Amino acid sequence: REKVLEITSVPIMQGENKLGTLVILHDVSREKSVERMKSEFVSLAAHQLRTPLSAIKRTLRMILDGDTGSITEEQKDLLLKTYASNERMISLINDLLNVARIEEGRYVYKTTVTNIKPIVEFVANGYASDYKRKNVILELSFPEEQLPSVKIDVEKVKLAIENFIDNALKYTKPGGRVIVSLKKNGNFIEFSAKDNGAGIPKEQQERVFSKFFRASNVIRMQTEGSGLGLFIVKNIIEAHGGKVWFESKEGEGSTFFFSLPIAEELQGFLGSF
Ligand code: ADP
C-alpha cells in the first residue's frame, strides 16, 4: 500500500562520541490524503461554478448592451453592479483553481524566451483606465538600454505583474502614485511596483505570501480581495527560479519586487562575442 512517511533523524551523542542515530518514521498518509481530497473538492466546486457564472455574465452583457430592449438608467446602474460582483466571483474562482493546481502539482509551465518589457507595458496599459478612474498616477520606469531576455511562461508571469499593479492600485488612495519599474540586477531582471498607499503593519508582514492572508488595515478599508494573489505570485515566480519580496511601512506605502533569471541560452550566446 502506498504510504507517505515523514522522516526525522537525530544523532545520539555521548559527549563527543556518536553512539548512533535515532530515525523516526511518522506515517502522514492520512493527513496527505485529506489534503488531496480537500484540494480536489475545491477544484471540482470551482469548475462547476465557472460555467453558470459565465452564463450569467453573457446574459447581463446582452441586457446591458440593449439586445433585449431598452433599459432605464436605474436598471442599468443595478445591472452594472451585478456585473461587477459576477466578475469578482469569476476572478475568485480562477484564483481558487490556480491554488488547487499549484497544490496538486498540476501548474504546468510553457516557457518561451522573450523580452519582458512589452509584457509589462501591455499589462500596465490594460490598467490605465482603472488608474485614471481612481485618480492614481501610474508611471513606468524602464532603463534606456535593451534588457536581456527571460525564459518564462508568459501567461503566468502576466498574472504576477497584474497582481502587483492591481494591489498597488487597490491599496492606494485617490491622489496617490504608483511607479512600475524594470531593471537588470546581476543575472536577474527585477520587476517592482512601488506605491504610496496603505502599507502593511509590521507585525503581519511575515504572513504576506500565505494563502488567504489579508492585513488588518486593508480589511478596515473594506477593499475586496481573496488573499490568494500573492500566494499564487510566489509560486509562479519561484517555479521560474526567481524570488519575490517587498518593503513596506504602514501608512507610507509598499514596494513589491520579483526577480527572474536572465535566459541562460542568451547569456552563453552573448558571452561568446
Ligand atoms: P488580496 O489583494 O486579494 O487581498 P493578495 O494575496 O494579493 O490578496 O494580497 C494579500 C494581502 O497583502 C492584502 O490583502 C494586503 O493586506 C497586502 N498587500 C498586498 N499588496 C499590498 C500593497 N501594495 N499595499 C498594501 N498592502 C498590500
Boltz pocket constraint, residues with backbone or C-beta under 6 A from the ligand:
constraints:
  - pocket:
      binder: B
      contacts: [[A, 163], [A, 164], [A, 167], [A, 168], [A, 171], [A, 195], [A, 197], [A, 198], [A, 199], [A, 200], [A, 208], [A, 210], [A, 213], [A, 214], [A, 215], [A, 216], [A, 218], [A, 224], [A, 225], [A, 226], [A, 227], [A, 228], [A, 229], [A, 230], [A, 231], [A, 253], [A, 254]]
      max_distance: 6.0
